[in-house]
Amino acid sequence: MSQLVQQLHRSEIGDVLENSLRGIRPNFNDCVRLLRSRDVHLMGLVADNLTKNKFGRKTSFVNNMILNYTNVCITDCKFCAFYRPPDHEESYTVSIEEIESRMKTAWEMFGITQVMFQGGHNPTLRIEYFEDAFRIIRKKFPKVGVHGLSASEIDMISKVEHTSTKEVLSRLKDSGLQSVPGAGAEILVDEVKQIISPKKISSDTWLRIMEEAHNMGLPASATMMYGHVETEKDIGEHFVKIAKLQEKTGGFMAFIPWSFEPNYTRMQKEQTVKYPAGGTQLLKMIAVSRIMYDGLISHIQSSWLTNGIAMAQIALQYGADDFGGTLLGEEVVSCTGARSTELTPAKIIQAVKQIGYEVEERDNFYNTVKMH
C-alpha cells in the first residue's frame, strides 16, 4: 500500500485516485481527467484495491443463454450488423414454440439460470407475443431468470400498443419479466446518438424508462458502448447520468462498458470508425467504472464478449468482479465476425482459476448458485 501511495503522489491524477481510496467518488471534471490520463496501470491498481476490499479474490459469472427473438428492426442503427429491415430475405422472428424448444435444450444440456431476451425493434410484434413468451418460460423453467428487453425495445412496444412505457413494463412484469438489460444506452448524449442511432430513443427517454422499471421493482444493468465517435466529456456525462439515477433509485445491479465492434456496420462502411478501441482502452474503462461507481453500483462486468477471454482476465485485475455470462446462442456480436461469442461454464471457470481467483456461479440477481 505504501508503494501505491508513493505512485499516487507522483501522478497527475493522484488526487482523484487518493480521494477514491478514501471513499470520495470523482465528479464530472475528475472523471474527464481520468479518461484523458495515460496512467492506466495506476488507475487499475486503485480500482483493483477497491474491488478486492469488497469481493476479495472472487469472480462471479452467470450460466445463461441469449435468445435473440427477432432481427427485424426499423431503427437502422449505424453500429449494428445484426438487424434486417422488414420483408428482408434474411429477416426472422422466433415463434413461441421455438422459444420453448430453445429454452428446453439450454436447460437440459447446460442447466442455465438466466435467459437474456433481446432483439430488434419489430413493428409487427404486439405485447401479447412477449407476455406469452415470458409466461411459458416462467411456467416451464421456473429456475431460469428472465432478463429481457432494453429500454428502446420497451419504447417500441409502447408505440405499437399506443400506450405508456409504464403500462408496458407493468404488463411484462406481471407475465414474468424479472430484470432489464442495459442495452440502448450506447452513450447517453443526444449529439452522439444523432450520429450513430438517430432513430433510437433519446438519453432522457432511456433514463426515464429505467427509472420506471426500478420503481416497479425491476432491477437492471447499465451499459456503455464506447470506441466510436464519443469524446471523453461524452463518456463522463454518461457516467454521471447513470450515477445520478442510481443515487435516486438504487436499481442498477451492474455496469458493463463494452467496446464497439465496427466490422460489417455502416459506421465502418462510411469510414466513421475503422478499428475497434483495443485492450488499453478496455482496461481504462473498467478501472474508471469501478472508481466512479464504488459504493454505488456493486458489480462491474469484464466484457469478454467484444474483447476476448485474455483481456477479460486482465480486466478482473483492473476493477471488474463479474465475468459476465456464457451467452449461449448469441447472434448480435457474432454478425460482426468477431471471435466466438459463447462460452461454456467450464471455460469461464478455467479462465478465472488461471489467474488465481475463486469462482462463484450466480443467478440473475447476483445471488450465489454455487462455488466452483
Steps between C-alpha positions, in 0.01 A plus 500: 500500500789741581641441151158585353488822705840603362380440145185704567707795623693501172196473271303781332180321608629404844261731685194345329622147570593576862152642555343184358701287744350719777149436372458830312363435152627712208284781362455568128827697461694236695352231277610682184852535646512124556378431147765732351784357708735234367574372851278196442710267715466726806123528447495121483690464828254728678193340338633154588551612859138621520375174346706275728374690805146404399536156339845368589643275229162379378337533160142416404336391175151399388419188300265654245376503144411790273174463316503746210129469422500712180750677276227713340569864585392840371749705705797459259778559756827561319694292754293182452579214260220279638176665391305447177217719368145355491445263203875447452581144388720449808249640751349272766278494807519203735166332573379436856539126433859551390570716806381214722708251302820707527442552871447126551827417322700762695347388831550128443848521346657786697279567805477873429373733774431807281359577156589835346208576270583770244442584135424771246228764493239297315183703431288188439545353849220575746550488875319164520796337322731601785245416770451153352877446476569607859207301642612180336863550610401564861250212503719236335840615631436666838870492599599712199496877552351714222734793423339662200423791271708817492343840567483563124314172440254592778452839332432322168234277659333808653482662154352185343241481780435878521551487874756620758832330566391472865195296395720279277746437785217420740345244264838343419587472869164333569571246226849410628760765414739522797775744402596732214829500302682828448514496120388806305700743714808500274620849609239703687568818305251591227761661273675161486172313449416727206810369322488129585129428558281797402174301508557353847361635828660808655726490805223641722254236376747220580549639850125550552415141398774367727364707789150365433637144504691557826197655668296197398745259663674402176876531554727556201851511368648816349731497200723726297613440142826690448755517220316682220435877474475595868739734687632466855243761607219292347618194693521707819145623447382141454667391826348791693145454362494135604648587841225758561225252415663234719516742793127556453379140450778251581363285218816422300658168597799526267682724253642362175728710277548333164693597194341565162585236239491675159518200262214484246331809646403819314742695718787296359367521142471878534853509651368668817678233706765273349625299800373381839629685807741232625622357829652805669176692463303205641718491811463877546120477464480212752720684752312830463168314533605354835639832624188692389251250643677370812236480772227581247475215245638178643597301192722590204505248215823407323350510147661190346251501211664773292853474646564128549585279798859617554397866524214403732753331730703822520180704546432297816821655637398852390172533689258241358350240735266320258596305189155534344310209349555194287274665234390179329326583171638857467437645151549878513877533547563182299357685195808725508721195443655546845651206687284223645211662685409220740684314773436193712501534879813279503690751284405792725591304815836409345567860393428636849697229682799560270547841664458362851146612579210312655201446270141566602217394272216748553138543401318785327508713818867436591409246769736203536392182323818313594873542547728312260 
